[in-house]
């Protein structure tokens, strides 16, 4: 699967059913293996017009399934609310 294919999929948290967005980046380790995916950070009114909003990093081991249209992840919702 290419990164272009991943970018088209919605990332869904199975803990609360929340749509987290589509992957915007990948993080690799020193062996060139994917270590995490990055989705856009949640919008807030304070950061609405900021170009430097950090993304939410989702470790590869928290990905549960790749579907045709979605990537299912398992992330504690409280972690996401506190800045991931």
PyMOL Python script that loads the backbone (N, CA, C, O; Angstrom):
from pymol import cmd

cmd.read_pdbstr("""\
ATOM      1  N   UNK A   1       0.844  -1.166   0.000  1.00  0.00           N
ATOM      2  CA  UNK A   1       0.000   0.000   0.000  1.00  0.00           C
ATOM      3  C   UNK A   1       0.892   1.233   0.000  1.00  0.00           C
ATOM      4  O   UNK A   1       1.855   1.317   0.762  1.00  0.00           O
ATOM      5  N   UNK A   2       0.564   2.179  -0.854  1.00  0.00           N
ATOM      6  CA  UNK A   2       1.364   3.396  -0.948  1.00  0.00           C
ATOM      7  C   UNK A   2       0.816   4.464  -0.005  1.00  0.00           C
ATOM      8  O   UNK A   2      -0.300   4.351   0.502  1.00  0.00           O
ATOM      9  N   UNK A   3       1.623   5.505   0.221  1.00  0.00           N
ATOM     10  CA  UNK A   3       1.167   6.615   1.065  1.00  0.00           C
ATOM     11  C   UNK A   3      -0.010   7.320   0.400  1.00  0.00           C
ATOM     12  O   UNK A   3      -0.899   7.818   1.092  1.00  0.00           O
ATOM     13  N   UNK A   4      -0.029   7.370  -0.920  1.00  0.00           N
ATOM     14  CA  UNK A   4      -1.171   7.963  -1.633  1.00  0.00           C
ATOM     15  C   UNK A   4      -2.458   7.220  -1.300  1.00  0.00           C
ATOM     16  O   UNK A   4      -3.511   7.836  -1.135  1.00  0.00           O
ATOM     17  N   UNK A   5      -2.372   5.891  -1.200  1.00  0.00           N
ATOM     18  CA  UNK A   5      -3.546   5.100  -0.816  1.00  0.00           C
ATOM     19  C   UNK A   5      -3.961   5.410   0.621  1.00  0.00           C
ATOM     20  O   UNK A   5      -5.150   5.559   0.902  1.00  0.00           O
ATOM     21  N   UNK A   6      -2.994   5.507   1.531  1.00  0.00           N
ATOM     22  CA  UNK A   6      -3.292   5.805   2.937  1.00  0.00           C
ATOM     23  C   UNK A   6      -3.950   7.168   3.100  1.00  0.00           C
ATOM     24  O   UNK A   6      -4.874   7.325   3.899  1.00  0.00           O
ATOM     25  N   UNK A   7      -3.480   8.146   2.348  1.00  0.00           N
ATOM     26  CA  UNK A   7      -3.991   9.519   2.478  1.00  0.00           C
ATOM     27  C   UNK A   7      -5.470   9.643   2.129  1.00  0.00           C
ATOM     28  O   UNK A   7      -6.118  10.615   2.518  1.00  0.00           O
ATOM     29  N   UNK A   8      -6.001   8.684   1.411  1.00  0.00           N
ATOM     30  CA  UNK A   8      -7.414   8.719   1.013  1.00  0.00           C
ATOM     31  C   UNK A   8      -8.334   8.102   2.064  1.00  0.00           C
ATOM     32  O   UNK A   8      -9.555   8.212   1.956  1.00  0.00           O
ATOM     33  N   UNK A   9      -7.773   7.469   3.057  1.00  0.00           N
ATOM     34  CA  UNK A   9      -8.575   6.753   4.058  1.00  0.00           C
ATOM     35  C   UNK A   9      -8.829   7.628   5.286  1.00  0.00           C
ATOM     36  O   UNK A   9      -7.952   8.373   5.723  1.00  0.00           O
ATOM     37  N   UNK A  10     -10.030   7.528   5.829  1.00  0.00           N
ATOM     38  CA  UNK A  10     -10.347   8.202   7.085  1.00  0.00           C
ATOM     39  C   UNK A  10      -9.821   7.357   8.239  1.00  0.00           C
ATOM     40  O   UNK A  10      -9.928   6.130   8.224  1.00  0.00           O
ATOM     41  N   UNK A  11      -9.249   8.028   9.244  1.00  0.00           N
ATOM     42  CA  UNK A  11      -8.779   7.345  10.448  1.00  0.00           C
ATOM     43  C   UNK A  11      -9.884   7.461  11.489  1.00  0.00           C
ATOM     44  O   UNK A  11     -10.309   8.561  11.842  1.00  0.00           O
ATOM     45  N   UNK A  12     -10.345   6.304  11.978  1.00  0.00           N
ATOM     46  CA  UNK A  12     -11.446   6.241  12.944  1.00  0.00           C
ATOM     47  C   UNK A  12     -10.946   5.591  14.230  1.00  0.00           C
ATOM     48  O   UNK A  12     -10.309   4.538  14.202  1.00  0.00           O
ATOM     49  N   UNK A  13     -11.248   6.239  15.363  1.00  0.00           N
ATOM     50  CA  UNK A  13     -10.884   5.681  16.665  1.00  0.00           C
ATOM     51  C   UNK A  13     -11.996   4.735  17.112  1.00  0.00           C
ATOM     52  O   UNK A  13     -13.131   5.171  17.309  1.00  0.00           O
ATOM     53  N   UNK A  14     -11.689   3.458  17.275  1.00  0.00           N
ATOM     54  CA  UNK A  14     -12.720   2.486  17.643  1.00  0.00           C
ATOM     55  C   UNK A  14     -13.173   2.631  19.095  1.00  0.00           C
ATOM     56  O   UNK A  14     -14.200   2.067  19.472  1.00  0.00           O
ATOM     57  N   UNK A  15     -12.436   3.369  19.911  1.00  0.00           N
ATOM     58  CA  UNK A  15     -12.833   3.553  21.315  1.00  0.00           C
ATOM     59  C   UNK A  15     -14.070   4.438  21.450  1.00  0.00           C
ATOM     60  O   UNK A  15     -14.907   4.213  22.323  1.00  0.00           O
ATOM     61  N   UNK A  16     -14.181   5.446  20.581  1.00  0.00           N
ATOM     62  CA  UNK A  16     -15.320   6.362  20.678  1.00  0.00           C
ATOM     63  C   UNK A  16     -16.001   6.630  19.329  1.00  0.00           C
ATOM     64  O   UNK A  16     -16.964   7.395  19.268  1.00  0.00           O
ATOM     65  N   UNK A  17     -15.518   6.016  18.265  1.00  0.00           N
ATOM     66  CA  UNK A  17     -16.124   6.194  16.945  1.00  0.00           C
ATOM     67  C   UNK A  17     -15.792   7.504  16.264  1.00  0.00           C
ATOM     68  O   UNK A  17     -16.338   7.813  15.205  1.00  0.00           O
ATOM     69  N   UNK A  18     -14.898   8.278  16.864  1.00  0.00           N
ATOM     70  CA  UNK A  18     -14.569   9.599  16.334  1.00  0.00           C
ATOM     71  C   UNK A  18     -13.698   9.497  15.087  1.00  0.00           C
ATOM     72  O   UNK A  18     -12.755   8.707  15.027  1.00  0.00           O
ATOM     73  N   UNK A  19     -14.039  10.317  14.091  1.00  0.00           N
ATOM     74  CA  UNK A  19     -13.223  10.441  12.888  1.00  0.00           C
ATOM     75  C   UNK A  19     -12.081  11.404  13.198  1.00  0.00           C
ATOM     76  O   UNK A  19     -12.318  12.550  13.580  1.00  0.00           O
ATOM     77  N   UNK A  20     -10.844  10.939  13.035  1.00  0.00           N
ATOM     78  CA  UNK A  20      -9.677  11.747  13.391  1.00  0.00           C
ATOM     79  C   UNK A  20      -9.103  12.503  12.193  1.00  0.00           C
ATOM     80  O   UNK A  20      -8.275  13.396  12.366  1.00  0.00           O
ATOM     81  N   UNK A  21      -9.529  12.159  11.003  1.00  0.00           N
ATOM     82  CA  UNK A  21      -9.012  12.815   9.801  1.00  0.00           C
ATOM     83  C   UNK A  21      -8.299  11.808   8.916  1.00  0.00           C
ATOM     84  O   UNK A  21      -8.329  10.604   9.167  1.00  0.00           O
ATOM     85  N   UNK A  22      -7.668  12.314   7.895  1.00  0.00           N
ATOM     86  CA  UNK A  22      -6.905  11.483   6.970  1.00  0.00           C
ATOM     87  C   UNK A  22      -5.416  11.650   7.264  1.00  0.00           C
ATOM     88  O   UNK A  22      -4.987  12.735   7.656  1.00  0.00           O
ATOM     89  N   UNK A  23      -4.625  10.598   7.083  1.00  0.00           N
ATOM     90  CA  UNK A  23      -3.186  10.718   7.362  1.00  0.00           C
ATOM     91  C   UNK A  23      -2.539  11.839   6.539  1.00  0.00           C
ATOM     92  O   UNK A  23      -2.799  11.978   5.343  1.00  0.00           O
ATOM     93  N   UNK A  24      -1.698  12.628   7.199  1.00  0.00           N
ATOM     94  CA  UNK A  24      -0.983  13.710   6.517  1.00  0.00           C
ATOM     95  C   UNK A  24       0.517  13.463   6.476  1.00  0.00           C
ATOM     96  O   UNK A  24       1.240  14.141   5.746  1.00  0.00           O
ATOM     97  N   UNK A  25       0.993  12.487   7.264  1.00  0.00           N
ATOM     98  CA  UNK A  25       2.432  12.231   7.302  1.00  0.00           C
ATOM     99  C   UNK A  25       2.677  10.850   7.905  1.00  0.00           C
ATOM    100  O   UNK A  25       1.800  10.263   8.538  1.00  0.00           O
ATOM    101  N   UNK A  26       3.882  10.354   7.694  1.00  0.00           N
ATOM    102  CA  UNK A  26       4.348   9.113   8.304  1.00  0.00           C
ATOM    103  C   UNK A  26       5.622   9.398   9.075  1.00  0.00           C
ATOM    104  O   UNK A  26       6.396  10.277   8.693  1.00  0.00           O
ATOM    105  N   UNK A  27       5.846   8.672  10.145  1.00  0.00           N
ATOM    106  CA  UNK A  27       7.091   8.773  10.903  1.00  0.00           C
ATOM    107  C   UNK A  27       7.811   7.446  10.761  1.00  0.00           C
ATOM    108  O   UNK A  27       7.231   6.386  10.995  1.00  0.00           O
ATOM    109  N   UNK A  28       9.078   7.508  10.377  1.00  0.00           N
ATOM    110  CA  UNK A  28       9.890   6.316  10.169  1.00  0.00           C
ATOM    111  C   UNK A  28      10.938   6.189  11.271  1.00  0.00           C
ATOM    112  O   UNK A  28      11.387   7.190  11.828  1.00  0.00           O
ATOM    113  N   UNK A  29      11.322   4.952  11.580  1.00  0.00           N
ATOM    114  CA  UNK A  29      12.418   4.741  12.513  1.00  0.00           C
ATOM    115  C   UNK A  29      13.731   4.684  11.738  1.00  0.00           C
ATOM    116  O   UNK A  29      13.743   4.900  10.526  1.00  0.00           O
ATOM    117  N   UNK A  30      14.830   4.396  12.421  1.00  0.00           N
ATOM    118  CA  UNK A  30      16.149   4.407  11.769  1.00  0.00           C
ATOM    119  C   UNK A  30      16.351   3.239  10.805  1.00  0.00           C
ATOM    120  O   UNK A  30      17.328   3.227  10.057  1.00  0.00           O
ATOM    121  N   UNK A  31      15.447   2.261  10.807  1.00  0.00           N
ATOM    122  CA  UNK A  31      15.526   1.143   9.856  1.00  0.00           C
ATOM    123  C   UNK A  31      14.573   1.339   8.678  1.00  0.00           C
ATOM    124  O   UNK A  31      14.339   0.413   7.902  1.00  0.00           O
ATOM    125  N   UNK A  32      14.026   2.547   8.547  1.00  0.00           N
ATOM    126  CA  UNK A  32      13.095   2.913   7.474  1.00  0.00           C
ATOM    127  C   UNK A  32      11.776   2.152   7.547  1.00  0.00           C
ATOM    128  O   UNK A  32      11.130   1.921   6.525  1.00  0.00           O
ATOM    129  N   UNK A  33      11.377   1.763   8.755  1.00  0.00           N
ATOM    130  CA  UNK A  33      10.072   1.134   8.971  1.00  0.00           C
ATOM    131  C   UNK A  33       9.115   2.193   9.520  1.00  0.00           C
ATOM    132  O   UNK A  33       9.515   3.057  10.300  1.00  0.00           O
ATOM    133  N   UNK A  34       7.861   2.117   9.109  1.00  0.00           N
ATOM    134  CA  UNK A  34       6.878   3.084   9.602  1.00  0.00           C
ATOM    135  C   UNK A  34       6.653   2.854  11.085  1.00  0.00           C
ATOM    136  O   UNK A  34       6.371   1.738  11.523  1.00  0.00           O
ATOM    137  N   UNK A  35       6.781   3.926  11.845  1.00  0.00           N
ATOM    138  CA  UNK A  35       6.621   3.865  13.290  1.00  0.00           C
ATOM    139  C   UNK A  35       5.287   4.469  13.737  1.00  0.00           C
ATOM    140  O   UNK A  35       4.741   4.086  14.772  1.00  0.00           O
ATOM    141  N   UNK A  36       4.764   5.419  12.946  1.00  0.00           N
ATOM    142  CA  UNK A  36       3.518   6.088  13.315  1.00  0.00           C
ATOM    143  C   UNK A  36       2.935   6.789  12.096  1.00  0.00           C
ATOM    144  O   UNK A  36       3.629   7.073  11.120  1.00  0.00           O
ATOM    145  N   UNK A  37       1.631   7.060  12.188  1.00  0.00           N
ATOM    146  CA  UNK A  37       0.986   7.920  11.200  1.00  0.00           C
ATOM    147  C   UNK A  37       0.620   9.215  11.915  1.00  0.00           C
ATOM    148  O   UNK A  37       0.467   9.239  13.137  1.00  0.00           O
ATOM    149  N   UNK A  38       0.482  10.275  11.154  1.00  0.00           N
ATOM    150  CA  UNK A  38       0.116  11.577  11.708  1.00  0.00           C
ATOM    151  C   UNK A  38      -1.171  12.029  11.039  1.00  0.00           C
ATOM    152  O   UNK A  38      -1.285  12.016   9.813  1.00  0.00           O
ATOM    153  N   UNK A  39      -2.141  12.429  11.856  1.00  0.00           N
ATOM    154  CA  UNK A  39      -3.389  13.001  11.358  1.00  0.00           C
ATOM    155  C   UNK A  39      -3.442  14.459  11.819  1.00  0.00           C
ATOM    156  O   UNK A  39      -2.761  14.821  12.778  1.00  0.00           O
ATOM    157  N   UNK A  40      -4.232  15.295  11.159  1.00  0.00           N
ATOM    158  CA  UNK A  40      -4.300  16.704  11.575  1.00  0.00           C
ATOM    159  C   UNK A  40      -4.748  16.835  13.030  1.00  0.00           C
ATOM    160  O   UNK A  40      -5.561  16.051  13.520  1.00  0.00           O
ATOM    161  N   UNK A  41      -4.206  17.825  13.697  1.00  0.00           N
ATOM    162  CA  UNK A  41      -4.612  18.102  15.078  1.00  0.00           C
ATOM    163  C   UNK A  41      -6.045  18.606  15.075  1.00  0.00           C
ATOM    164  O   UNK A  41      -6.477  19.237  14.110  1.00  0.00           O
ATOM    165  N   UNK A  42      -6.787  18.337  16.143  1.00  0.00           N
ATOM    166  CA  UNK A  42      -8.163  18.856  16.217  1.00  0.00           C
ATOM    167  C   UNK A  42      -8.162  20.375  16.136  1.00  0.00           C
ATOM    168  O   UNK A  42      -7.282  21.031  16.694  1.00  0.00           O
ATOM    169  N   UNK A  43      -9.139  20.928  15.450  1.00  0.00           N
ATOM    170  CA  UNK A  43      -9.246  22.384  15.318  1.00  0.00           C
ATOM    171  C   UNK A  43      -9.809  22.989  16.589  1.00  0.00           C
ATOM    172  O   UNK A  43     -10.674  22.413  17.248  1.00  0.00           O
ATOM    173  N   UNK A  44      -9.304  24.145  16.910  1.00  0.00           N
ATOM    174  CA  UNK A  44      -9.881  24.940  17.987  1.00  0.00           C
ATOM    175  C   UNK A  44      -9.984  26.363  17.465  1.00  0.00           C
ATOM    176  O   UNK A  44      -9.325  26.706  16.483  1.00  0.00           O
ATOM    177  N   UNK A  45     -10.780  27.180  18.087  1.00  0.00           N
ATOM    178  CA  UNK A  45     -10.932  28.560  17.623  1.00  0.00           C
ATOM    179  C   UNK A  45      -9.607  29.310  17.709  1.00  0.00           C
ATOM    180  O   UNK A  45      -9.321  30.158  16.863  1.00  0.00           O
ATOM    181  N   UNK A  46      -8.798  29.009  18.718  1.00  0.00           N
ATOM    182  CA  UNK A  46      -7.526  29.704  18.885  1.00  0.00           C
ATOM    183  C   UNK A  46      -6.548  29.351  17.770  1.00  0.00           C
ATOM    184  O   UNK A  46      -5.770  30.199  17.334  1.00  0.00           O
ATOM    185  N   UNK A  47      -6.585  28.111  17.310  1.00  0.00           N
ATOM    186  CA  UNK A  47      -5.635  27.679  16.299  1.00  0.00           C
ATOM    187  C   UNK A  47      -6.218  27.570  14.913  1.00  0.00           C
ATOM    188  O   UNK A  47      -5.594  26.996  14.020  1.00  0.00           O
ATOM    189  N   UNK A  48      -7.420  28.118  14.715  1.00  0.00           N
ATOM    190  CA  UNK A  48      -8.129  27.965  13.454  1.00  0.00           C
ATOM    191  C   UNK A  48      -7.342  28.477  12.259  1.00  0.00           C
ATOM    192  O   UNK A  48      -7.366  27.862  11.193  1.00  0.00           O
ATOM    193  N   UNK A  49      -6.649  29.590  12.423  1.00  0.00           N
ATOM    194  CA  UNK A  49      -5.946  30.194  11.301  1.00  0.00           C
ATOM    195  C   UNK A  49      -4.434  29.946  11.345  1.00  0.00           C
ATOM    196  O   UNK A  49      -3.684  30.524  10.559  1.00  0.00           O
ATOM    197  N   UNK A  50      -4.003  29.106  12.244  1.00  0.00           N
ATOM    198  CA  UNK A  50      -2.582  28.818  12.375  1.00  0.00           C
ATOM    199  C   UNK A  50      -2.149  27.788  11.352  1.00  0.00           C
ATOM    200  O   UNK A  50      -2.812  26.766  11.175  1.00  0.00           O
ATOM    201  N   UNK A  51      -1.044  28.048  10.681  1.00  0.00           N
ATOM    202  CA  UNK A  51      -0.498  27.090   9.731  1.00  0.00           C
ATOM    203  C   UNK A  51       0.395  26.076  10.444  1.00  0.00           C
ATOM    204  O   UNK A  51       0.748  25.052   9.859  1.00  0.00           O
ATOM    205  N   UNK A  52       0.761  26.340  11.678  1.00  0.00           N
ATOM    206  CA  UNK A  52       1.712  25.500  12.395  1.00  0.00           C
ATOM    207  C   UNK A  52       1.040  24.554  13.379  1.00  0.00           C
ATOM    208  O   UNK A  52       1.659  24.138  14.359  1.00  0.00           O
ATOM    209  N   UNK A  53      -0.229  24.208  13.128  1.00  0.00           N
ATOM    210  CA  UNK A  53      -0.903  23.266  14.027  1.00  0.00           C
ATOM    211  C   UNK A  53      -0.210  21.921  13.933  1.00  0.00           C
ATOM    212  O   UNK A  53      -0.070  21.365  12.843  1.00  0.00           O
ATOM    213  N   UNK A  54       0.218  21.403  15.056  1.00  0.00           N
ATOM    214  CA  UNK A  54       0.852  20.078  15.005  1.00  0.00           C
ATOM    215  C   UNK A  54      -0.189  19.008  14.744  1.00  0.00           C
ATOM    216  O   UNK A  54      -1.381  19.205  14.979  1.00  0.00           O
ATOM    217  N   UNK A  55       0.277  17.883  14.259  1.00  0.00           N
ATOM    218  CA  UNK A  55      -0.622  16.762  14.032  1.00  0.00           C
ATOM    219  C   UNK A  55      -0.661  15.854  15.241  1.00  0.00           C
ATOM    220  O   UNK A  55       0.143  15.986  16.164  1.00  0.00           O
ATOM    221  N   UNK A  56      -1.595  14.941  15.223  1.00  0.00           N
ATOM    222  CA  UNK A  56      -1.705  13.924  16.253  1.00  0.00           C
ATOM    223  C   UNK A  56      -0.966  12.687  15.767  1.00  0.00           C
ATOM    224  O   UNK A  56      -1.265  12.165  14.694  1.00  0.00           O
ATOM    225  N   UNK A  57      -0.008  12.219  16.548  1.00  0.00           N
ATOM    226  CA  UNK A  57       0.798  11.053  16.184  1.00  0.00           C
ATOM    227  C   UNK A  57       0.123   9.795  16.723  1.00  0.00           C
ATOM    228  O   UNK A  57      -0.176   9.694  17.912  1.00  0.00           O
ATOM    229  N   UNK A  58      -0.108   8.844  15.830  1.00  0.00           N
ATOM    230  CA  UNK A  58      -0.723   7.580  16.205  1.00  0.00           C
ATOM    231  C   UNK A  58       0.300   6.472  15.978  1.00  0.00           C
ATOM    232  O   UNK A  58       0.635   6.166  14.834  1.00  0.00           O
ATOM    233  N   UNK A  59       0.795   5.871  17.049  1.00  0.00           N
ATOM    234  CA  UNK A  59       1.798   4.804  16.898  1.00  0.00           C
ATOM    235  C   UNK A  59       1.264   3.646  16.051  1.00  0.00           C
ATOM    236  O   UNK A  59       0.079   3.319  16.098  1.00  0.00           O
ATOM    237  N   UNK A  60       2.145   3.048  15.291  1.00  0.00           N
ATOM    238  CA  UNK A  60       1.772   1.953  14.396  1.00  0.00           C
ATOM    239  C   UNK A  60       1.103   0.803  15.153  1.00  0.00           C
ATOM    240  O   UNK A  60       0.194   0.157  14.632  1.00  0.00           O
ATOM    241  N   UNK A  61       1.559   0.549  16.390  1.00  0.00           N
ATOM    242  CA  UNK A  61       0.986  -0.570  17.151  1.00  0.00           C
ATOM    243  C   UNK A  61      -0.430  -0.294  17.652  1.00  0.00           C
ATOM    244  O   UNK A  61      -1.059  -1.185  18.221  1.00  0.00           O
ATOM    245  N   UNK A  62      -0.947   0.925  17.452  1.00  0.00           N
ATOM    246  CA  UNK A  62      -2.327   1.253  17.834  1.00  0.00           C
ATOM    247  C   UNK A  62      -3.277   1.122  16.646  1.00  0.00           C
ATOM    248  O   UNK A  62      -4.486   1.295  16.800  1.00  0.00           O
ATOM    249  N   UNK A  63      -2.740   0.817  15.456  1.00  0.00           N
ATOM    250  CA  UNK A  63      -3.576   0.585  14.283  1.00  0.00           C
ATOM    251  C   UNK A  63      -4.114  -0.838  14.373  1.00  0.00           C
ATOM    252  O   UNK A  63      -3.353  -1.791  14.540  1.00  0.00           O
ATOM    253  N   UNK A  64      -5.432  -0.972  14.261  1.00  0.00           N
ATOM    254  CA  UNK A  64      -6.061  -2.289  14.405  1.00  0.00           C
ATOM    255  C   UNK A  64      -6.421  -2.920  13.067  1.00  0.00           C
ATOM    256  O   UNK A  64      -6.256  -4.129  12.905  1.00  0.00           O
ATOM    257  N   UNK A  65      -6.904  -2.148  12.109  1.00  0.00           N
ATOM    258  CA  UNK A  65      -7.309  -2.697  10.814  1.00  0.00           C
ATOM    259  C   UNK A  65      -7.210  -1.631   9.728  1.00  0.00           C
ATOM    260  O   UNK A  65      -7.417  -0.440   9.963  1.00  0.00           O
ATOM    261  N   UNK A  66      -6.884  -2.112   8.529  1.00  0.00           N
ATOM    262  CA  UNK A  66      -6.951  -1.280   7.334  1.00  0.00           C
ATOM    263  C   UNK A  66      -8.133  -1.774   6.524  1.00  0.00           C
ATOM    264  O   UNK A  66      -8.160  -2.936   6.119  1.00  0.00           O
ATOM    265  N   UNK A  67      -9.107  -0.919   6.282  1.00  0.00           N
ATOM    266  CA  UNK A  67     -10.244  -1.271   5.446  1.00  0.00           C
ATOM    267  C   UNK A  67     -10.105  -0.622   4.081  1.00  0.00           C
ATOM    268  O   UNK A  67      -9.108   0.041   3.794  1.00  0.00           O
ATOM    269  N   UNK A  68     -11.112  -0.818   3.242  1.00  0.00           N
ATOM    270  CA  UNK A  68     -11.089  -0.209   1.914  1.00  0.00           C
ATOM    271  C   UNK A  68     -11.077   1.314   1.997  1.00  0.00           C
ATOM    272  O   UNK A  68     -10.393   1.978   1.218  1.00  0.00           O
ATOM    273  N   UNK A  69     -11.842   1.869   2.949  1.00  0.00           N
ATOM    274  CA  UNK A  69     -11.992   3.317   3.052  1.00  0.00           C
ATOM    275  C   UNK A  69     -11.523   3.898   4.375  1.00  0.00           C
ATOM    276  O   UNK A  69     -11.452   5.119   4.520  1.00  0.00           O
ATOM    277  N   UNK A  70     -11.200   3.042   5.347  1.00  0.00           N
ATOM    278  CA  UNK A  70     -10.865   3.534   6.678  1.00  0.00           C
ATOM    279  C   UNK A  70      -9.653   2.819   7.253  1.00  0.00           C
ATOM    280  O   UNK A  70      -9.279   1.724   6.833  1.00  0.00           O
ATOM    281  N   UNK A  71      -9.057   3.488   8.233  1.00  0.00           N
ATOM    282  CA  UNK A  71      -8.017   2.892   9.072  1.00  0.00           C
ATOM    283  C   UNK A  71      -8.571   2.934  10.488  1.00  0.00           C
ATOM    284  O   UNK A  71      -8.858   4.013  11.006  1.00  0.00           O
ATOM    285  N   UNK A  72      -8.723   1.784  11.116  1.00  0.00           N
ATOM    286  CA  UNK A  72      -9.252   1.720  12.475  1.00  0.00           C
ATOM    287  C   UNK A  72      -8.100   1.715  13.462  1.00  0.00           C
ATOM    288  O   UNK A  72      -7.190   0.892  13.368  1.00  0.00           O
ATOM    289  N   UNK A  73      -8.147   2.645  14.413  1.00  0.00           N
ATOM    290  CA  UNK A  73      -7.110   2.756  15.429  1.00  0.00           C
ATOM    291  C   UNK A  73      -7.760   2.666  16.805  1.00  0.00           C
ATOM    292  O   UNK A  73      -8.962   2.889  16.952  1.00  0.00           O
ATOM    293  N   UNK A  74      -6.956   2.340  17.805  1.00  0.00           N
ATOM    294  CA  UNK A  74      -7.449   2.255  19.179  1.00  0.00           C
ATOM    295  C   UNK A  74      -6.611   3.164  20.055  1.00  0.00           C
ATOM    296  O   UNK A  74      -5.512   2.808  20.482  1.00  0.00           O
ATOM    297  N   UNK A  75      -7.156   4.356  20.318  1.00  0.00           N
ATOM    298  CA  UNK A  75      -6.466   5.381  21.100  1.00  0.00           C
ATOM    299  C   UNK A  75      -7.421   5.847  22.208  1.00  0.00           C
ATOM    300  O   UNK A  75      -8.587   6.141  21.944  1.00  0.00           O
ATOM    301  N   UNK A  76      -6.931   5.911  23.425  1.00  0.00           N
ATOM    302  CA  UNK A  76      -7.729   6.413  24.548  1.00  0.00           C
ATOM    303  C   UNK A  76      -8.158   7.847  24.232  1.00  0.00           C
ATOM    304  O   UNK A  76      -7.301   8.703  24.015  1.00  0.00           O
ATOM    305  N   UNK A  77      -9.467   8.128  24.201  1.00  0.00           N
ATOM    306  CA  UNK A  77      -9.948   9.466  23.869  1.00  0.00           C
ATOM    307  C   UNK A  77      -9.383  10.564  24.758  1.00  0.00           C
ATOM    308  O   UNK A  77      -9.220  11.693  24.293  1.00  0.00           O
ATOM    309  N   UNK A  78      -9.081  10.277  26.016  1.00  0.00           N
ATOM    310  CA  UNK A  78      -8.534  11.306  26.906  1.00  0.00           C
ATOM    311  C   UNK A  78      -7.132  11.737  26.448  1.00  0.00           C
ATOM    312  O   UNK A  78      -6.740  12.885  26.656  1.00  0.00           O
ATOM    313  N   UNK A  79      -6.390  10.834  25.837  1.00  0.00           N
ATOM    314  CA  UNK A  79      -5.064  11.190  25.321  1.00  0.00           C
ATOM    315  C   UNK A  79      -5.204  12.169  24.168  1.00  0.00           C
ATOM    316  O   UNK A  79      -4.434  13.124  24.062  1.00  0.00           O
ATOM    317  N   UNK A  80      -6.185  11.935  23.306  1.00  0.00           N
ATOM    318  CA  UNK A  80      -6.407  12.827  22.163  1.00  0.00           C
ATOM    319  C   UNK A  80      -6.834  14.217  22.620  1.00  0.00           C
ATOM    320  O   UNK A  80      -6.418  15.218  22.036  1.00  0.00           O
ATOM    321  N   UNK A  81      -7.654  14.286  23.650  1.00  0.00           N
ATOM    322  CA  UNK A  81      -8.125  15.579  24.143  1.00  0.00           C
ATOM    323  C   UNK A  81      -7.028  16.378  24.822  1.00  0.00           C
ATOM    324  O   UNK A  81      -7.108  17.604  24.896  1.00  0.00           O
ATOM    325  N   UNK A  82      -6.002  15.696  25.319  1.00  0.00           N
ATOM    326  CA  UNK A  82      -4.903  16.363  26.002  1.00  0.00           C
ATOM    327  C   UNK A  82      -3.717  16.628  25.089  1.00  0.00           C
ATOM    328  O   UNK A  82      -2.611  16.865  25.573  1.00  0.00           O
ATOM    329  N   UNK A  83      -3.926  16.592  23.782  1.00  0.00           N
ATOM    330  CA  UNK A  83      -2.864  16.951  22.864  1.00  0.00           C
ATOM    331  C   UNK A  83      -2.120  15.799  22.260  1.00  0.00           C
ATOM    332  O   UNK A  83      -1.101  16.028  21.609  1.00  0.00           O
ATOM    333  N   UNK A  84      -2.558  14.573  22.430  1.00  0.00           N
ATOM    334  CA  UNK A  84      -1.988  13.406  21.785  1.00  0.00           C
ATOM    335  C   UNK A  84      -0.580  13.183  22.128  1.00  0.00           C
ATOM    336  O   UNK A  84       0.028  12.226  21.649  1.00  0.00           O
TER     337      UNK A  84
END
""", "prot")
cmd.dss("prot")
cmd.show_as("cartoon", "prot")
cmd.util.cbc("prot")
cmd.orient("prot")
